[in-house]
Amino acid sequence: MASKYQVRSISLPSRSHPSTLRVEEELNKLRTLEATSTSTSGSICNGLSGLEELYTSLDDLINVTSTQQIVSCHQQEKCVEELLDVSVRILDICGITKDNLLQIREHVQALQSALRRRKGDSSIGSKVAEYMSFRKKMKKIYKKLITDLKQMEN
């Protein structure tokens, strides 16, 4: 009869890539060089050669496929965020348009009822003036919305 064994596993932190370790090592060398050096030509030359090594190490790290995948994923996140921002802005524009259409409808109904009542030219005149000022305001709002849409297009 087979006995049951309980298997345990431990998770250790993943090891850093050798290129990452090399970059950290070069940075530490530059830090110690900066802390201990004087401004002589030899120390400046050592600092420049350390910078060259750091640059080479960073170039190696950037060319690693896992780094390329991370950068690619980050660029996709940026793209998704931009798309979300644009879609939210379009939803805002749609909401503003809907609200404005409802207001136009209310103004037209008020104008029609004033025309039906014909209590006097002053009430009709005031309703027409209200409608015209509202219409002017709407034109300004829609011009701004159209420029916003054109900017999103670019």
N, CA, C and O of each residue as an XYZ file, in Angstrom:
616
protein
N       0.833     -1.151      0.000
C       0.000      0.000      0.000
C       0.896      1.238      0.000
O       1.871      1.330      0.746
N       0.533      2.169     -0.851
C       1.358      3.374     -0.987
C       1.018      4.367      0.108
O      -0.150      4.627      0.396
N       2.040      4.903      0.699
C       1.801      5.906      1.737
C       1.804      7.295      1.090
O       2.449      7.544      0.072
N       1.066      8.159      1.724
C       0.959      9.517      1.171
C       2.092     10.367      1.730
O       2.363     10.374      2.931
N       2.728     11.066      0.840
C       3.779     11.988      1.230
C       3.296     13.409      0.980
O       2.708     13.729     -0.053
N       3.564     14.215      1.941
C       3.198     15.610      1.769
C       4.410     16.334      1.186
O       5.504     16.301      1.749
N       4.192     16.978      0.064
C       5.278     17.668     -0.606
C       5.221     19.140     -0.234
O       4.179     19.788     -0.336
N       6.342     19.639      0.189
C       6.434     21.055      0.521
C       7.355     21.734     -0.478
O       8.347     21.176     -0.947
N       6.988     22.919     -0.765
C       7.882     23.689     -1.625
C       8.013     25.088     -1.042
O       7.098     25.624     -0.417
N       9.144     25.630     -1.268
C       9.342     26.999     -0.814
C       9.552     27.857     -2.054
O      10.116     27.417     -3.056
N       9.100     29.040     -1.957
C       9.322     29.922     -3.099
C      10.424     30.905     -2.733
O      10.316     31.674     -1.777
N      11.444     30.854     -3.497
C      12.570     31.746     -3.298
C      12.419     32.929     -4.248
O      11.813     32.807     -5.313
N      12.958     34.041     -3.867
C      12.878     35.173     -4.801
C      13.643     34.849     -6.075
O      14.697     34.214     -6.045
N      13.106     35.287     -7.162
C      13.768     34.985     -8.426
C      15.088     35.741     -8.507
O      15.236     36.841     -7.976
N      16.017     35.128     -9.173
C      17.329     35.743     -9.324
C      17.250     36.856    -10.351
O      16.489     36.788    -11.316
N      18.038     37.864    -10.124
C      18.107     38.945    -11.100
C      18.882     38.476    -12.316
O      19.747     37.606    -12.226
N      18.562     39.057    -13.431
C      19.269     38.739    -14.666
C      20.715     39.229    -14.533
O      20.960     40.259    -13.904
N      21.667     38.507    -15.115
C      23.070     38.936    -15.014
C      23.301     40.369    -15.508
O      24.156     41.078    -14.978
N      22.550     40.787    -16.507
C      22.706     42.162    -17.003
C      22.272     43.167    -15.950
O      22.882     44.227    -15.812
N      21.220     42.840    -15.205
C      20.755     43.721    -14.135
C      21.814     43.821    -13.047
O      22.098     44.904    -12.534
N      22.390     42.683    -12.705
C      23.446     42.675    -11.690
C      24.647     43.502    -12.144
O      25.254     44.217    -11.346
N      24.983     43.401    -13.423
C      26.115     44.152    -13.948
C      25.854     45.660    -13.905
O      26.754     46.441    -13.596
N      24.615     46.063    -14.219
C      24.263     47.488    -14.160
C      24.382     47.988    -12.728
O      24.949     49.053    -12.484
N      23.847     47.217    -11.775
C      23.930     47.614    -10.366
C      25.382     47.707     -9.905
O      25.758     48.618     -9.166
N      26.180     46.758    -10.351
C      27.600     46.745     -9.992
C      28.309     47.991    -10.535
O      29.090     48.624     -9.824
N      28.037     48.337    -11.787
C      28.660     49.523    -12.392
C      28.203     50.803    -11.691
O      28.997     51.722    -11.489
N      26.918     50.860    -11.319
C      26.416     52.024    -10.584
C      27.113     52.168     -9.237
O      27.488     53.270     -8.836
N      27.282     51.047     -8.545
C      27.973     51.088     -7.251
C      29.423     51.545     -7.411
O      29.928     52.314     -6.593
N      30.087     51.071     -8.462
C      31.464     51.497     -8.719
C      31.521     53.004     -8.938
O      32.408     53.681     -8.418
N      30.570     53.526     -9.709
C      30.556     54.969     -9.975
C      30.263     55.766     -8.712
O      30.828     56.840     -8.508
N      29.386     55.245     -7.866
C      29.071     55.943     -6.610
C      30.299     56.019     -5.701
O      30.595     57.067     -5.127
N      31.006     54.895     -5.578
C      32.203     54.909     -4.728
C      33.289     55.788     -5.341
O      34.018     56.471     -4.621
N      33.396     55.771     -6.653
C      34.374     56.617     -7.332
C      34.045     58.091     -7.113
O      34.942     58.910     -6.909
N      32.771     58.421     -7.155
C      32.343     59.805     -6.947
C      32.633     60.255     -5.511
O      33.058     61.386     -5.277
N      32.398     59.357     -4.564
C      32.591     59.711     -3.151
C      34.068     59.862     -2.796
O      34.415     60.684     -1.947
N      34.938     59.086     -3.430
C      36.348     59.078     -3.036
C      37.261     59.846     -3.967
O      38.424     60.067     -3.629
N      36.787     60.256     -5.111
C      37.705     60.828     -6.100
C      37.890     62.326     -5.926
O      37.075     63.039     -5.342
N      39.003     62.741     -6.468
C      39.289     64.167     -6.564
C      39.146     64.539     -8.034
O      38.972     63.668     -8.886
N      39.218     65.805     -8.323
C      39.008     66.216     -9.718
C      40.321     66.249    -10.500
O      40.696     67.269    -11.077
N      41.006     65.106    -10.502
C      42.227     64.990    -11.302
C      41.866     64.356    -12.631
O      40.785     63.793    -12.800
N      42.786     64.459    -13.560
C      42.511     63.894    -14.888
C      42.361     62.375    -14.822
O      41.581     61.797    -15.579
N      43.096     61.733    -13.933
C      42.992     60.278    -13.791
C      41.628     59.854    -13.271
O      41.043     58.893    -13.771
N      41.115     60.569    -12.262
C      39.805     60.195    -11.715
C      38.687     60.503    -12.714
O      37.694     59.779    -12.782
N      38.852     61.579    -13.489
C      37.858     61.891    -14.522
C      37.867     60.813    -15.595
O      36.815     60.407    -16.089
N      39.056     60.354    -15.951
C      39.185     59.286    -16.947
C      38.554     57.996    -16.433
O      37.861     57.298    -17.173
N      38.798     57.680    -15.150
C      38.183     56.487    -14.551
C      36.656     56.613    -14.534
O      35.943     55.646    -14.801
N      36.171     57.801    -14.222
C      34.728     58.025    -14.209
C      34.113     57.848    -15.586
O      33.040     57.261    -15.731
N      34.808     58.365    -16.601
C      34.300     58.222    -17.967
C      34.311     56.767    -18.427
O      33.384     56.321    -19.104
N      35.353     56.033    -18.063
C      35.377     54.611    -18.448
C      34.299     53.841    -17.685
O      33.718     52.893    -18.214
N      34.030     54.251    -16.433
C      32.934     53.633    -15.683
C      31.588     53.927    -16.324
O      30.718     53.059    -16.383
N      31.417     55.163    -16.807
C      30.181     55.513    -17.516
C      30.028     54.704    -18.799
O      28.924     54.306    -19.170
N      31.157     54.468    -19.471
C      31.112     53.664    -20.690
C      30.664     52.232    -20.372
O      29.842     51.655    -21.084
N      31.215     51.675    -19.299
C      30.819     50.322    -18.885
C      29.336     50.278    -18.500
O      28.621     49.334    -18.837
N      28.892     51.317    -17.789
C      27.484     51.394    -17.400
C      26.600     51.458    -18.639
O      25.569     50.789    -18.707
N      27.000     52.259    -19.614
C      26.241     52.379    -20.852
C      26.160     51.034    -21.567
O      25.094     50.647    -22.044
N      27.273     50.329    -21.641
C      27.295     49.012    -22.283
C      26.394     48.033    -21.541
O      25.660     47.266    -22.163
N      26.449     48.060    -20.212
C      25.611     47.168    -19.402
C      24.133     47.485    -19.595
O      23.309     46.578    -19.715
N      23.800     48.773    -19.625
C      22.405     49.170    -19.848
C      21.927     48.754    -21.231
O      20.787     48.320    -21.397
N      22.795     48.888    -22.216
C      22.443     48.473    -23.572
C      22.152     46.978    -23.611
O      21.194     46.544    -24.251
N      22.983     46.187    -22.922
C      22.743     44.744    -22.850
C      21.417     44.442    -22.158
O      20.666     43.571    -22.596
N      21.134     45.167    -21.075
C      19.894     44.952    -20.328
C      18.671     45.300    -21.178
O      17.663     44.595    -21.139
N      18.761     46.367    -21.930
C      17.630     46.772    -22.771
C      17.380     45.763    -23.880
O      16.235     45.562    -24.285
N      18.424     45.131    -24.370
C      18.272     44.178    -25.466
C      17.822     42.790    -25.021
O      17.601     41.921    -25.864
N      17.682     42.563    -23.720
C      17.195     41.277    -23.218
C      15.712     41.159    -23.589
O      14.969     42.136    -23.491
N      15.282     39.970    -24.012
C      13.897     39.799    -24.474
C      12.871     40.094    -23.390
O      11.809     40.643    -23.687
N      13.159     39.746    -22.148
C      12.184     40.021    -21.086
C      11.999     41.524    -20.902
O      10.889     41.983    -20.631
N      13.071     42.290    -21.045
C      12.961     43.749    -20.957
C      12.152     44.281    -22.129
O      11.330     45.183    -21.963
N      12.380     43.729    -23.305
C      11.621     44.148    -24.486
C      10.127     43.882    -24.292
O       9.289     44.700    -24.672
N       9.802     42.730    -23.697
C       8.394     42.399    -23.453
C       7.766     43.372    -22.460
O       6.624     43.794    -22.639
N       8.507     43.725    -21.422
C       7.985     44.664    -20.418
C       7.742     46.029    -21.052
O       6.708     46.653    -20.814
N       8.687     46.488    -21.851
C       8.536     47.784    -22.518
C       7.346     47.748    -23.467
O       6.567     48.699    -23.534
N       7.211     46.650    -24.197
C       6.091     46.508    -25.129
C       4.765     46.541    -24.386
O       3.817     47.191    -24.826
N       4.697     45.842    -23.265
C       3.473     45.815    -22.456
C       3.154     47.206    -21.932
O       1.994     47.620    -21.928
N       4.175     47.928    -21.492
C       3.976     49.285    -20.967
C       3.453     50.214    -22.063
O       2.593     51.057    -21.808
N       3.978     50.058    -23.289
C       3.504     50.877    -24.400
C       2.052     50.549    -24.719
O       1.275     51.437    -25.068
N       1.683     49.269    -24.601
C       0.292     48.892    -24.836
C      -0.606     49.495    -23.764
O      -1.726     49.911    -24.062
N      -0.133     49.549    -22.523
C      -0.914     50.163    -21.449
C      -1.149     51.639    -21.740
O      -2.248     52.151    -21.530
N      -0.112     52.323    -22.227
C      -0.261     53.737    -22.577
C      -1.307     53.902    -23.670
O      -2.143     54.804    -23.618
N      -1.247     53.026    -24.648
C      -2.186     53.094    -25.766
C      -3.613     52.871    -25.268
O      -4.535     53.578    -25.675
N      -3.789     51.893    -24.393
C      -5.117     51.613    -23.844
C      -5.611     52.801    -23.021
O      -6.784     53.166    -23.102
N      -4.722     53.406    -22.232
C      -5.114     54.576    -21.436
C      -5.549     55.731    -22.333
O      -6.528     56.417    -22.039
N      -4.817     55.946    -23.430
C      -5.193     57.012    -24.356
C      -6.555     56.729    -24.980
O      -7.381     57.632    -25.118
N      -6.785     55.476    -25.356
C      -8.082     55.114    -25.933
C      -9.207     55.312    -24.927
O     -10.288     55.781    -25.283
N      -8.956     54.957    -23.678
C      -9.971     55.161    -22.641
C     -10.258     56.644    -22.436
O     -11.413     57.042    -22.290
N      -9.212     57.456    -22.425
C      -9.409     58.900    -22.265
C     -10.253     59.471    -23.399
O     -11.159     60.273    -23.170
N      -9.946     59.050    -24.623
C     -10.701     59.539    -25.778
C     -12.150     59.082    -25.703
O     -13.063     59.863    -25.968
N     -12.367     57.814    -25.341
C     -13.743     57.319    -25.285
C     -14.538     58.005    -24.178
O     -15.730     58.263    -24.346
N     -13.897     58.303    -23.052
C     -14.588     59.031    -21.976
C     -14.933     60.441    -22.443
O     -16.020     60.942    -22.156
N     -14.019     61.078    -23.156
C     -14.295     62.424    -23.679
C     -15.462     62.387    -24.668
O     -16.316     63.274    -24.652
N     -15.501     61.380    -25.516
C     -16.613     61.256    -26.466
C     -17.924     61.039    -25.716
O     -18.952     61.602    -26.092
N     -17.896     60.233    -24.667
C     -19.107     60.044    -23.854
C     -19.547     61.354    -23.212
O     -20.743     61.638    -23.139
N     -18.590     62.153    -22.747
C     -18.920     63.468    -22.189
C     -19.593     64.348    -23.233
O     -20.587     65.016    -22.949
N     -19.045     64.341    -24.441
C     -19.612     65.151    -25.520
C     -21.028     64.681    -25.842
O     -21.922     65.496    -26.067
N     -21.228     63.364    -25.862
C     -22.577     62.836    -26.116
C     -23.550     63.263    -25.016
O     -24.691     63.625    -25.304
N     -23.108     63.223    -23.773
C     -23.961     63.646    -22.660
C     -24.319     65.122    -22.748
O     -25.467     65.505    -22.521
N     -23.328     65.951    -23.081
C     -23.575     67.390    -23.235
C     -24.568     67.626    -24.370
O     -25.483     68.440    -24.246
N     -24.378     66.907    -25.478
C     -25.277     67.055    -26.622
C     -26.697     66.658    -26.255
O     -27.649     67.346    -26.624
N     -26.847     65.565    -25.539
C     -28.183     65.115    -25.127
C     -28.854     66.165    -24.238
O     -30.023     66.495    -24.436
N     -28.113     66.685    -23.261
C     -28.663     67.714    -22.371
C     -29.077     68.960    -23.151
O     -30.131     69.543    -22.897
N     -28.238     69.357    -24.101
C     -28.548     70.545    -24.891
C     -29.766     70.334    -25.779
O     -30.572     71.247    -25.959
N     -29.900     69.141    -26.331
C     -31.086     68.860    -27.150
C     -32.360     68.922    -26.311
O     -33.388     69.412    -26.778
N     -32.295     68.434    -25.087
C     -33.459     68.526    -24.199
C     -33.789     69.983    -23.884
O     -34.959     70.361    -23.827
N     -32.759     70.794    -23.682
C     -32.992     72.217    -23.416
C     -33.583     72.919    -24.638
O     -34.463     73.770    -24.503
N     -33.100     72.563    -25.823
C     -33.657     73.138    -27.054
C     -35.136     72.789    -27.156
O     -35.969     73.633    -27.488
N     -35.441     71.551    -26.870
C     -36.837     71.097    -26.923
C     -37.705     71.912    -25.960
O     -38.802     72.339    -26.319
N     -37.211     72.127    -24.739
C     -37.961     72.916    -23.758
C     -38.180     74.346    -24.242
O     -39.270     74.899    -24.100
N     -37.129     74.940    -24.816
C     -37.258     76.313    -25.309
C     -38.254     76.396    -26.467
O     -39.054     77.329    -26.534
N     -38.206     75.437    -27.363
C     -39.140     75.431    -28.497
C     -40.570     75.263    -27.999
O     -41.479     75.933    -28.491
N     -40.778     74.378    -27.028
C     -42.130     74.190    -26.474
C     -42.621     75.466    -25.797
O     -43.787     75.832    -25.941
N     -41.746     76.146    -25.062
C     -42.138     77.400    -24.414
C     -42.479     78.456    -25.457
O     -43.422     79.227    -25.277
N     -41.723     78.494    -26.535
C     -41.980     79.443    -27.615
C     -43.307     79.136    -28.302
O     -44.087     80.040    -28.599
N     -43.553     77.851    -28.551
C     -44.821     77.459    -29.182
C     -46.016     77.793    -28.296
O     -47.032     78.286    -28.784
N     -45.899     77.529    -27.010
C     -47.025     77.833    -26.116
C     -47.255     79.342    -26.021
O     -48.402     79.777    -25.918
N     -46.198     80.143    -26.054
C     -46.357     81.603    -26.040
C     -47.041     82.077    -27.316
O     -47.857     82.998    -27.282
N     -46.709     81.449    -28.436
C     -47.351     81.817    -29.700
C     -48.828     81.422    -29.706
O     -49.661     82.137    -30.263
N     -49.149     80.295    -29.092
C     -50.547     79.853    -29.031
C     -51.383     80.769    -28.150
O     -52.530     81.077    -28.475
N     -50.813     81.199    -27.047
C     -51.552     82.038    -26.102
C     -51.799     83.437    -26.654
O     -52.888     83.984    -26.482
N     -50.842     83.999    -27.287
C     -50.907     85.348    -27.860
C     -51.458     86.376    -26.880
O     -52.306     87.198    -27.227
N     -50.962     86.311    -25.656
C     -51.434     87.266    -24.643
C     -50.924     88.670    -24.936
O     -51.526     89.658    -24.514
N     -49.890     88.746    -25.609
C     -49.340     90.052    -25.924
C     -47.991     89.896    -26.573
O     -47.331     88.868    -26.424
N     -47.598     90.886    -27.271
C     -46.323     90.832    -27.982
C     -45.135     90.775    -27.029
O     -44.077     90.259    -27.387
N     -45.304     91.302    -25.819
C     -44.181     91.314    -24.874
C     -43.811     89.906    -24.425
O     -42.625     89.602    -24.294
N     -44.791     89.042    -24.185
C     -44.466     87.676    -23.756
C     -43.838     86.897    -24.900
O     -42.904     86.122    -24.690
N     -44.343     87.098    -26.104
C     -43.758     86.422    -27.265
C     -42.351     86.966    -27.510
O     -41.420     86.210    -27.786
N     -42.214     88.260    -27.406
C     -40.900     88.888    -27.617
C     -39.868     88.409    -26.615
O     -38.717     88.166    -26.977
N     -40.272     88.270    -25.348
C     -39.320     87.807    -24.332
C     -38.933     86.348    -24.562
O     -37.780     85.968    -24.356
N     -39.908     85.526    -24.993
C     -39.600     84.110    -25.270
C     -38.668     83.984    -26.477
O     -37.754     83.159    -26.484
N     -38.912     84.811    -27.495
C     -38.043     84.786    -28.674
C     -36.635     85.246    -28.290
O     -35.648     84.660    -28.734
N     -36.542     86.287    -27.470
C     -35.232     86.778    -27.026
C     -34.506     85.715    -26.204
O     -33.301     85.519    -26.363
N     -35.237     85.030    -25.326
C     -34.648     83.930    -24.538
C     -34.105     82.846    -25.456
O     -32.981     82.373    -25.288
N     -34.925     82.461    -26.431
C     -34.534     81.402    -27.359
C     -33.305     81.818    -28.165
O     -32.399     81.011    -28.368
N     -33.267     83.062    -28.622
C     -32.137     83.532    -29.428
C     -30.842     83.573    -28.604
O     -29.778     83.208    -29.104
N     -30.929     84.015    -27.348
C     -29.719     84.025    -26.511
C     -29.266     82.598    -26.201
O     -28.069     82.312    -26.160
N     -30.238     81.707    -25.984
C     -29.905     80.300    -25.749
C     -29.240     79.711    -26.987
O     -28.266     78.965    -26.882
N     -29.767     80.046    -28.149
C     -29.227     79.537    -29.405
C     -27.781     80.011    -29.601
O     -26.927     79.245    -30.046
N     -27.516     81.268    -29.267
C     -26.167     81.825    -29.364
C     -25.205     81.059    -28.448
O     -24.087     80.715    -28.833
N     -25.677     80.808    -27.232
C     -24.877     80.069    -26.246
C     -24.576     78.655    -26.753
O     -23.459     78.160    -26.600
N     -25.577     78.012    -27.355
C     -25.396     76.655    -27.876
C     -24.392     76.640    -29.021
O     -23.580     75.721    -29.120
N     -24.441     77.643    -29.878
C     -23.479     77.708    -30.983
C     -22.054     77.742    -30.446
O     -21.168     77.057    -30.956
N     -21.848     78.549    -29.411
C     -20.519     78.667    -28.813
C     -20.082     77.322    -28.229
O     -18.942     76.898    -28.419
N     -20.992     76.654    -27.518
C     -20.677     75.356    -26.911
C     -20.345     74.328    -27.986
O     -19.379     73.576    -27.858
N     -21.157     74.299    -29.056
C     -20.926     73.301    -30.096
C     -19.660     73.576    -30.893
O     -19.012     72.635    -31.352
N     -19.293     74.826    -31.067
C     -18.018     75.123    -31.726
C     -16.865     74.556    -30.911
O     -15.927     73.981    -31.463
N     -16.941     74.723    -29.592
C     -15.897     74.191    -28.712
C     -15.863     72.661    -28.774
O     -14.788     72.063    -28.830
N     -17.044     72.032    -28.765
C     -17.095     70.568    -28.834
C     -16.528     70.062    -30.154
O     -15.836     69.044    -30.184
N     -16.815     70.761    -31.236
C     -16.298     70.343    -32.539
C     -14.781     70.476    -32.580
O     -14.101     69.603    -33.119
N     -14.241     71.556    -32.019
C     -12.777     71.681    -31.987
C     -12.160     70.589    -31.115
O     -11.087     70.077    -31.434
N     -12.831     70.227    -30.015
C     -12.337     69.124    -29.177
C     -12.316     67.820    -29.965
O     -11.353     67.058    -29.883
N     -13.374     67.562    -30.724
C     -13.428     66.343    -31.534
C     -12.333     66.340    -32.595
O     -11.721     65.304    -32.854
N     -12.088     67.479    -33.202
C     -11.029     67.556    -34.217
C      -9.660     67.324    -33.597
O      -8.796     66.700    -34.213
N      -9.457     67.826    -32.374
C      -8.183     67.592    -31.690
C      -8.005     66.113    -31.378
O      -6.900     65.580    -31.482
N      -9.093     65.451    -30.996
C      -9.000     64.012    -30.713
C      -8.689     63.238    -31.981
O      -8.016     62.207    -31.935
N      -9.173     63.728    -33.105
C      -8.932     63.062    -34.378
C      -7.450     63.078    -34.724
O      -6.925     62.129    -35.306
N      -6.782     64.172    -34.357
C      -5.349     64.293    -34.644
C      -4.573     63.532    -33.615
O      -3.344     63.501    -33.667
